[in-house]
Amino acid sequence: MRIFFFILIFLSNVSINTSWAGHGGGDRNTGEYFVSRSPVIAREAMVATSHPLASQVAIDILKQGGSAVDAAIAANAALGVMEPTGSGIGGDLFAIVWDPKARRLYGLNASGRSALGQSYDELKAKLGGRDAIPLFGPLSISVPGAVDGWDQLHKRFGTLPWKNLFQPAIHYSQDGFPVTQVIAKSWKFYGMFINSFTDDIGELDNYQNTFLINGKSPIEGQIFRNPDLATTLGKIANQGRDVFYQGDIADKMDAYFRRTGSPLRKKDFSSHKSEWVEPVSVNYRGYDVFELPPNGQGIAALQMLNILEAYDLKAMGHNSAEYLHVHTEAKKLAYADRAKFYADMAFSEVPLKGLLSKKYAEQRRKLVNESKASEAVSAGNPRLRNSDTIYLTIADKNGMMVSLIQSNYLLLGSGLVPDGLGFMFQNRGALYSMEKGHANVYAPGKRPFHTIIPSFIIMVMCMVVNMIICMVMRVCTRVVRCMVMVMTMVTHVVII
């Protein structure tokens, strides 16, 4: 009987799998053939990050009663430990938060600025005839804004104590974690790549002592530890953001900058402050799509949507030649504007309203030749297209949602690791233009152009449904409230 039972199971699996053969193959016996796993279904919260351990960290914070923002900070800190090829406290941060109480979006620009004490002419002289800032080394570093970004987010939306959010990251820094496949590959690539820029970087001992194991990048499955970072995170957890921007950590960074030739000083850190900004949006066929205004490139996505809105993309067929052509042409047009106009709005007058208007999109759309690829679109900077980052999004049981992105720019960053601190400075400063008159031209105390963008999509009907749900929850019984919470989470997944 037992043998017969196993044979029956085998035959049923064979027949089910065979039925999918005409749909592209794969080993799934239910659901869409092109997906690799079953969808995650939850009653109270959702977390998506680029690392399973970081996702678990966020879930644990939510179980402790933390908000979506608390969970995002904890997950981001953990990712800086486990995925230094895409993030870390040496980099910048952008976020969009949906506050269910205020029923509105908040945008945070937590990107840092250039050195206050270095003029354009002084930088030009240091470049020695080169027309661009090196990708690596002391001239590529701008003030890291991530830690202040966490502080601003926590002060406005946090519920758990600040120090609690860093315990998981401290644990993994001290005790170690197994390096995953994709991260190991990027780590190795960075190690090979950076050796070509030793003259620009100068000091590589700290990088090698911090991020290599026996002189080599960690491989998949190898346990990596960063005790220096554990100490740094411990200070941030116990003393707050000020220890990073004004205290002991800032002093160590200042001394390192002086030793390695970076123009940054402690005063650049003590004067740093993130900025709460109003997200901007366009409506694409009933969906309000939100991005942050420059110095990031988020509005490029909105410009593309405005241009594409007039085309019947569904009729073209997904990834058909016609479909790909109009997408590519829309991207060319948006990127031409990006290369010319996008910059720190405190230094440049960005025609934001005009760039996002439907009338302007109509004018730009006339430049699309539906039968031929355009060749005369103004060239952008190809270096703007190379970046590495992490992204995470979290929704909690109260309806708060976070869209957060954080990066060191190019893989691990500039190549420079401050003495005993366990993290690498970003190289976002390499994206300043040295062309006088350009919107993104270098200037003291200016934010560089950024490639990383958080996004948010709201369907008007979903907002109405959520408002009704909130009213119902105030009067319904506990059993019904639980059922409504499931409905709310489904709505939130759709919104995200």
N, C-alpha and C positions, 0 to 999 in steps of 0.2 A: 504493500500500500504506500509506504514512504517513497519507494523508488518511483512509483506511478505519479505521486504528487509532484516530485521534482521534475519529471519529464513533462508534466502538464504545464508547470511554470515556465520551463525552458521553451516549449512550443508557443506558449502565449506571448512570451517576450519576442521570439523570432517573428511571429506574425505581426505584432505591433510595430516593431522596428522596421520591418519590410514595408509596412504601409507608408512609412515616411520617406522611403527611398526616392520617390518622385519629387520630393520637396527640398532636395539638397542634401539628404543624408543626415548624419549625426546620430547620437545614441539616445536621444530623448524619446520617450514613448508618449508624451503629452505636451501640450503647449506649442508655442511657435518653434519651428525647426531651427531658426537662426540664433536662438538664445542659448547661453551656456549654463544657465542655472534657473531654478524656479524663482519667481518673484517673492520678495520679502513682504510679509503682511504683519502689521502690528496694530495694537489697540491704542497705545498712548503716545508713541514717539517714533521718530525716524532719524537715522544717522547715515550719512554717506561720506566716507573719506577715501583716501588712496591707500590706506594700510589697515589690515584687519585689527591689529592691536590698538591703533588709534581709534577705530570705531568702537572697540570694546571699552576703551577709556571714556569716551563720550557717553556711552550707555550707562556705565557705572556712575558717572556724575549725575545723570538724569535720575537714576534710581535713588540717589541720595537726596533728591529734591531740588537739584540744580536746574537753572533755566537753560534754554537752548544756547544762550550766550555763554554761560558757565561751561557747558559741554564743549562748545566750539573753542574756547580758550584752552581748555585742558587737552583737547585733541590736537590743536595746533602746536602746543608746547611739546607734546609727545612726538608729533611728526617731525619737529625740528631735531629730535634725537634720532629717530629711526629712519628718517628720509632727508638727511642733510643735503642730498643732491637736488632738492627742490625747495627747501625752506630752512628756517632757523631764525634765531634772535638777532642775527646780523643783517636781516632783510627788512622789507616793507610789507604793508598789509592794507587791503581794501575790504570793506564789508558793507552789505546791505541787510538791515534787520527789519522784519515786520513785527511791529508792536501791536498785539491784539487788543490791548487796553485803549490805546490812542487810535487804533485802526488806521495806522499810517506807516509808511516806510521811512527809515532813517538811513542815511548814507554816511560812511566814515572813510575819509582819506587819511591813512596813517603812513604816508610816504615821507621820507626824509629829504633834506636839502643839501646843497653843496656848501663848502666851507665859506664862512663869512670873511675870512682873512685872505682869500685868494682871488685876485682880480682876473679878468679875461686875459689881459696882457701878460700877467705873471704865468698863467697856465700856458699860454701860447709859447712863451719862452721855454718853459719846461719841456714842451713837446718837441723842441729842436727841429722844426721844419716839417714835422708830421701834421697832416690836416685832420686827424681824428684822435680822440683819446684812446689809449690802449684798453683792450678788453680786460686786462688783469693788472694788478699792481696798485700802488698807493694813489695814483691819480684817478682810478676808477671808482673809488669809494664815496658814497654819500651817507648821510646820517641814517642809521637803521631806525625805522619807525614802528616795528612790530610790537615791542614791549609797551610803548605808550599807547598803541592801538588797543592792546588787551586791557590796559588800565581804563581807557575811556569807555570801552564797551562794558566792562565790569561795573564801573561806577553808575552807569545808566540802566543796565539791564541785569546785573548779576544778583544772585540770591545767596549763594554759598560764600563762606569766607574765602578771600583771595588766596591765602596760602594753601587751601585744600586743593586748588585747581592744578598745582604743580607737583603734587606728590607722585602721581604715576610717571611723569617725565623724569623726575629725579630718580625714581626706582629703576627705570630702564637705563638711564645713564650710568648709574652706579653698578647695577647687577648685570647689565647686558641684555641683548636681544639677538635673535637669529636674523641675519640679513636676508632679505627676500630677493627673488630672481631679478626683477627689473631694476631694482635699486643697485644691486651688485654690478649689473652691467654698466649703468650710468657712472657709478663710482670708479670702475676700472677705466672707462673712457676718459673721464676727467683726469685721472692720473697720467694717462698717456698724453692727453692734450696739453696739460699744463706744463709739461717738460719743454715744450717749444717756446715758452714765454718766460723763461727764467730770468732773462735780462730785465724785463719789465717789472717782474714781481720783486726780485731782490732777495727777500728772506723767505725761505721755504721750510726751514727746520720745524717751525711750529705746526705747519700743515702736516708734515710727515710724522711728527710725534703724536699728533692728535688723531688724524684720520687714516693712518696706515697701521697695519699689523705686521711687524717684522719687515717693514719696508715695502709692503705690498697692500694694495687696496683689498678690503675684505671680500671674500667670495660668498656665493650663495650658501646659506646654512651656517656660516661661521658666526660665532658669538662676538659681537662688537660692544665695547664699553668705552665710556667717555667720562671718567671721574671728574675732570676739570669742569665739564658742563654741568655735572650734578652739583658741584659747589656753587657755580654761578646761578643756577636756577634756585638753589636753596636760599641764596641771598635775596634774589628777586621775590621769592615766596614770603620770606620773613620781613623784608624791609620795604617792599613795594617797588614801584617803577622808579622812584627817585634814586635808588642805589645805582641804577643803570645810567641815568642821565645826569646825576649830580654828585653821587657818592663814590664809594670805593671802586666800583667797576669803571665809572667814568674816568677816574684818576689813572687806572691801569691802561685804559684805551688811549688816553692823552699821551702817556709816556711812550706807548708803542708807536703812535703816530709820529712823534718827534724822532724816534729811532729809525723808522722806516721811510721817512720822507713824505708822509701824507700831510696835506694842508689842514686836515681837520684837527680841532682842538676841543677841549672840554666845554668851552663856551658855546660851541655849535650844538652840543648835546643838551646843555642846561637851558638853551633857548628853544629847543625843539618842542613842538606841540602839534598833535593831530588836529584835523579839522572836520567837524560835522558839516556835511554838504547835503543839498537837496538833490535826490536822484532825478534824472531827466528821463523822459519816455517818449515813445511814439506808439500809436495804435496800429497794430497789424491784424486786420480782419477780425476785430472783436477782442483782441488780446492787447493789453497794455504791457509793453516790454520796457523794463527799466534798466538803466545803466548809470554809472557815475560820470559826472562831467570831467573834462581833462584837468590834470595832466595825464590821465589814462586814455586808452584807445577805445573805451566802451562805446562811445557814440558812433564809431565806425559800423558796429553791428546794426545800430538803429538806422543809419543811412542806407545800409544794404537792404534792410527790410522795406524801407520806403520805396526804393527803386524796384524791388522784386514784387511789390504788392499788386502791380498792374498785370502781372503774368499769371496764366493758369498753370501753375507748377504741377498740380495733380494730373492734369490732362497730358502734360509732357511725359510723365512717368519718372519715378524716382531714379536718379543717376543715368537718365538717358542723355544722349549727346546734346540735345536742345536744353535740357534741364541744367546740365553742367556748364554749358556755354553762358547762359544768362546769369548764373551765379558767379562765374568767373569775371564776367564783365562788370557786374555790380561791385564786386570786390575791388577790381582795379580802380574804379571811379572813387570809391570810398577811401581807398588807400592813398590815392593822389591827394585828396583833401587832408588826410591824416598827416602825410609828410609835410604839408605846407602850414597847416593851422594848429594842430594839436600841441599844446604846451601848458606850462604852469600859468593858470589864468590870473595869478597875481602879477605876472610880468608881461603877459601878452593879451591882447584883446581878441579872444576867440569868438568868431561870429556864430555862437551856439544856436541861437534861435533860427538863423538862416540855414545853417547846415542841416537842421532837423525838420525843416518845413516841407510839406508835401509839394509845394510849388517848386522849390529847389530840386526836389527829387524828380519831378516831372521834366525839368530842364536837363538834368543829368541823364535821365533815361533816354532822351532823344539821341544821346551819343552812342547808345548801344546798337550795333549793327547785328541783327539776328542771324546773319549768314556768314559773318566774318569776324575774327578776333581783332580787337583794336591794337594798334601799335604805337599810337601817339599820346598815350596817357602819361602824364608827368611821372618821372621816376621817383620812387621813395628811397629809403635807406634799407638795403637788404639786411643789415644787422638788426633791425627792429623785429625781424621775424624769427629770431632764435632766442628762446627763453625756456626756462624750466621752472616748474612751480608745483604747488599742491593746491587742491581745491577741496572744500568741505561744505556740506549743507546739513542743517539739523532743524527738526521741528519738534517742539515739546508738547506735552499734554494740554497746555493752556493756549496753544495756537501760536506761540512765538516761533518765528522762523529766521534762520541765519543763512546768508549766502556769503562765504568768506574765501578770499584767495590770498596767498602769502608766498613770497619768493625771495631768493637771493640773486635773481636774474639768470646768470648762466651757470647751471649745475650748482656746484658748491659755492661759487662766488669768486671773489677777487684773488684768492690764493693766500691772503694774509689772515692769520689767526693770532689775535692778541695774546700776550704771554699769560698762560695759566687760566684762560677763560673758557676754552673748549668750543668756541664757535668761530665761523669765518665771516668776514665782512662781505656784504654784497658788492657787486660791480655794476650797479645800475647807473653810476655816473659816466660810464662809457657811452651812454646814449645821448649825452649832450652834443649838440651840433657846434662846430667851430666856425660856421659860416655866419659872418656878421649880417644882421638883419633878419636872420631866420627866427621863427617863433620860439624854437627850442634851443637857441644859442646859449652857451654857458654864461652864467652870471653868478656872483656870490649870493648865497642864501636862497637859491632857486631850486625848485623841484625838477628833476629830469622827466622826460617823457617816459611813460610806463606802458608795458605791453599787457600786464595782468589786469583782468577785469572780473568783478562779480556781476551777476545778472539776476533779474527777478521778473517773473511773468505773472500777471494777474488777469484773470478772466472776470469781467464785470459780474456775470451771473454767479460765480463762486463767492464773490464778496457779499452779494445779497443773501445767498444761502447761509453763509457763515453768520451774518447778522441775525437771521431767523433762528439759527441753531443756538446762538448765545441767549436769545430771549427765552427759548424753550427750556434751556438748561436751568434757568432761574426758578422755574415753577414745577418742573417734572420730578418724579420720584427718583430715588437712587438707581433703581434698575433701568429706568428709561434713560437716565443720564449716561449710563455706561453704553447703552446702545447708540445714543447720539454721538458719543465720543468716537466710536468706530466710524460713523459717517463723517465726522469732522476730519479725521486722519485721512480718509480717502479723498476728501475735498482738498486737503493740503497737499497731498501727493500730486494731484492734478495741477494745482497752482504752481508748485515747484517745477 
